[in-house]
Amino acid sequence: MSSGQKVRASHILVKHQGSRRPASFRDSEGVTIKATTRDAAIIILQAFRDAIEAGKVDFDVVAARYSDCSSAKRNGDLGWFARGQMQKPFEDVTYALNVGEMSGIVDTDSGVHIILRTG
């Protein structure tokens, strides 16, 4: 893919005490986030991923209900973006996914994510 091409993705973010901003629109004081270790955040996110893969719940439903990113208001949709607009680990994984494919756990300065490439 050329660097000028854009991708579209949705994600589910679970923040933890090591996140660069340990607060979110759901937890404005960061009470829960500051009490959540990175390992605990990964366990939570893996449980979400397993339930999605098993067909027990839809990605967009989990994103809307549980993601610590304000994109939860759009069911996790981040819209279209090009290289250089997201944190590198997030971007690299998104560009490597096929449309409709879900990532494993992706660790960034913001927290841990699962990404669904949608375009």
Secondary structure as UniProt FT lines:
FT   TURN            3..4
FT   STRAND          7..14
FT   TURN            17..18
FT   TURN            28..29
FT   HELIX           31..34
FT   HELIX           38..53
FT   TURN            54..55
FT   HELIX           59..66
FT   HELIX           70..74
FT   TURN            75..76
FT   STRAND          77..81
FT   TURN            83..84
FT   HELIX           88..96
FT   TURN            99..100
FT   STRAND          106..108
FT   TURN            109..110
FT   STRAND          111..117
//
